[in-house]
Amino acid sequence: VSQGFDRKLEINGVGYRAETKGKVLVLNLGFSHPIEYPLPEGISAKVEKNLITLSGIDKEALGAAAAKIRSFRPPEPYKGKGVKYIEEQILRKVGKAAG
């Protein structure tokens, strides 16, 4: 492996944000407390605005870390708030106003 792999996650939602503190990814996702996720060995994270870029050499560990971060607040179908993969399409539902 010469260049490694990377996975991009996007955060959507008012007040939702992420930051890195050393090897810990701190996520504020609308809960009463911030979520501190220690990154696995060999995985690094870079945060810019609402975009989290995970990179590393081990593709399996990278995918597992991205899936774990997404599982903290998966995107919901009405407003699309949550953490999603950058290439993911969210199936949106109409609300009760359209009923």
C-alpha positions, 0 to 999 in steps of 0.5 A, spaced: 500 500 500 503 506 497 498 511 499 493 508 504 485 509 504 481 514 506 473 515 508 469 522 508 463 523 513 459 529 513 455 532 519 449 535 518 445 538 523 444 545 527 449 545 533 452 538 530 460 539 530 466 535 531 474 536 533 480 532 534 484 532 541 490 528 539 488 521 538 481 522 540 475 525 536 470 529 540 463 529 537 457 534 539 451 531 536 445 534 540 446 529 546 447 532 553 454 530 553 460 530 548 461 523 545 469 522 545 471 516 540 478 514 541 481 512 534 484 505 533 491 504 532 493 506 525 487 511 523 488 518 523 482 523 523 482 530 520 476 535 521 474 541 517 467 545 518 462 539 517 467 534 514 471 528 518 476 525 513 479 518 516 485 515 513 489 509 514 493 503 511 488 498 514 481 498 510 477 494 514 479 498 521 478 504 517 471 502 515 469 499 522 471 506 525 467 510 520 461 505 521 462 506 529 462 514 528 456 514 523 452 509 528 452 515 534 447 519 530 445 516 523 442 520 518 434 521 519 429 520 513 425 527 515 431 532 515 437 529 514 440 530 520 446 526 523 452 523 520 453 520 513 458 518 508 459 523 503 457 519 498 451 516 501 444 518 499 439 519 504 432 517 502 427 523 504 420 522 507 415 527 507 412 529 513 405 529 516 404 536 513 404 532 506 399 527 509 
